[in-house]
């Protein structure tokens, strides 16, 4: 394994080898705990365990021993797959997907208890020997069954499970699990035949993975699912109501407009909901093998629903702890070398171009803000990737909610503000807190990383991200 300048320094990932889905974000004894899918032996997607980190402030992350390990001969012998963590009468409990060597895409729902629940680091977990749900309910012809998410509604504890059916219909199933040892199937929470879901998600997905749900102070609910058609497609959301064990959808859209976020999960806290996603590698396996690592979790994001019913998304305010004491740029039109990790805010009053890098061939990595047509375009065409390349557009009107129109009528509505968090190869772009774009962009040795902002009336401030000195 060699030093990789594209490795993120401040986002959650293991020191080496494989990481994918974030699992079980959980607040315990004053610390945030976050788990993730992890292969501790190689940067490939197999041999899945649960990695574990915790933090007092969402920026200082401490690595802990592996939390969940497959049990030989047990229901999770082929992997401890995605799930959540809940407080069960004072005992932190992991609720996760177990897969055995005979599985055909169908998981079981397994539990593991914290052995010393008063330990703030939660480093010791004991799995129960048998699943609490041995497989999907009969009669629904389910061929995909995984990723439990536990929540409270209507005075009880419930769980969602992602599913897909033999006829190609995706769904989310609902279980009553007031007693975590006694799960009872309560019906189909939502499926792909719902007209709102069909309009927002389309008909490509054959399964919905990693369902997550949170309630807003105004009584709305947000359902997040990852769209699966034999491979990951995208992560999307619906807004609506929970009524008598069913989700009544009103609208929704893509959770992220980039190509490199999947399997998002949520933590509902008093006054806010936090979201993390998995950002996979957009480079070849040979490069991954040389680097010795694969996969990173996004920065924590705060999400909410605005008065217009659309999703709001912004970086968690704690991330400002990573800013250097002084900004490296405070005005447009000045060329400034870009560090390997930075936090950049640009406000445009007219068409503005933010140039971030130049390749040896002269290609430029740019973000173009155009208040006139309400669009933001990230153009990374000169930086090839596995799976294709091309510009990413946010805010183009007309696609029935799939795109996000930035800005609102009036004097301030003509301005567009973007915030860009870059950490190694992980680019996270936030547009007016209304949309996000997650992309992996790998710098080459002959690239010139340099900032130049051009646009009449533009405002810019950028900070290098540095190790925080205090919480």
Secondary structure by P-SEA (a helix, b strand, c coil): ccccccccccccccccccccccccccccccbbbbbbbbccccccccbbbbbbbbbccccccccccccccccccccccccccccccccccccbbbbbbbbccccccbbbbbbbcccccccccccbbbbbcccccccccccccccccbbbbbbbcccccbbbbbbcccccccbbbbbbcccccbbbbcccccccccaaaaaacccccccccbbbbbbccccbbbbbbbbbccccccccbbbbbbccccccccccccccccccccbbbbbbcccbbbbbbbbcccccaaaaaaacbbbbbccbbbbbbccccbbbbbcccccccccccccccccccbbbbbcccbbbbbbbccbbbbbccccccccccbbbbbcccccccccccccccccbbbbbbcccccccccccccccccccccbbbbbbbbcccbbbbbccccbbbbbbbbbcccccbbbbbbccbbbbbbbcccccccc
